[in-house]
Amino acid sequence: MTTAHKSPKKVNPSHAIHRIAINTGGGDAPGLNAVIRAVTLSALNRDWEVVGIRDGYAGLLAPEQFPDGGLIPLTRERVRGITHMGGTILGTTNRGNPLQFPIVDERGHVTEVDRSDELIRAFRLHQIDALIAIGGDGSLTIANVLAQKGLCVVGVPKTIDNDLDKTVITFGFDTAVSFATECLDRLHSTAEAHHRVMVVEVMGRYAGWIALNAGTSGSADAILIPEIPYDLNLVAEKIEQRARWGRNFSIVVVAEGAMPKGGATSVVSKEIGRAERLGGVGEKVASELQALTGHETRCVVLGHLLRGGSPTTFDRLLSLRFGAAAVRALAEGQSGIMVALDPPIVRYVPLEQATRRMKTVPLDCDTILTAREMGISFGD
Ligand code: F6P
């Protein structure tokens, strides 16, 4: 498989690399360890040294927190047998964004400071020539700023939400969808046995990719996604129609970012320095549907289960391909780019472009058409 180079930003093709760093930022996703392994082996095979930064950038910005000093030397031994493991051997965090780092004063007031220059100095101090940043939109936005400040950076797109632009898919998504689909299969039998409506809330932030793909594959009767504000009267009609057909149970998949027509997303909390936490829409939908239809309704929140476990074969291979391509990109003198899947190739896209907008579900996409033509309701 070849790697195409579109709009590459070659900083210095002859730039000699001796030591690179890898970090993982934001929510974990199955496949992170496979990327770490592919990066490490591809780099060691070029006689480069590799270090892993603990917990995003904390290993560099707060090394005193870590007994090992915050940097893990990545050797063949250290990355042996990790391709199939969920989580990340480096640790991750969705706190402590170095561009808006929260500082709490003695009166408890929180202010945000930009620590990116300090971070660049830390990279230089540790003689790190380049960074491979594995992350979603937040982590890759940080990576883009570091690249603009002169650090040699290549990004690897990660998120179960699949909401990163300029790549057809991110690793972690296939595993999340596969698991959610298996859950829907399991919920069918208990829903049917008890003549219940089961409402299943899945992650995805402001994009409905997980709900749409799992809901369609798992034969949901209604799928509610952020891209299509819903009217529960229409979902209730679908449930009643099924009851008239003798199907006294229904499955409704709700993306955590879904919202009623004219209403708002359900937010659990908003802390300084963190993205808002979504959740709660499943329970709301369940109690309203029970009131509208009179059918007993239960809510299941899949939540972080979608982020755990072993990556699917698709995600393993994609992660390994992304990791190797990221090292290849550095060897070619690239910086400020992200590796991206554009089947059948992995190409390079500028981080600037990849982080400009969120990739939401296009309303005319084939999967939505398929679902609609099969009679699945979107509550619209
Ligand atoms: O972005 C990945 C994701 O799993 C989202 O789907 C979800 O909203 C969020 O992270 C949850 O993050 P946390 O780890 O803060 O619970």
Residues whose N, C-alpha, C, O or C-beta is under 5 A from the ligand:
A	BS01	F6P	G27 D161 M203 G204 R205
